[in-house]
């Protein structure tokens, strides 16, 4: 099972690490409502949860132990 998780993580990171992959991931996050806080339907919430699952599969912010690293990366973003 660990090997499958490791392969899946590598595949997701390979896919989204390119410039095109990063643009696609950004588009997925925006269009899935990842950044929205006022979703009202079960469908919207389901789509947002799918985007969260992609983030988790990338190994980003997937455990409470990584919360500090995740927050630090957020503050390194340009606003």
Secondary structure, DSSP 8 states (H G I E B T S, - for coil): -HHHHHHHHHHHHHHHSSHHHHHHHHHHHHHTTTT-S---SHHHHHHHHHHHHHHHHTTSS-SGGGHHHHHHHHHTS--
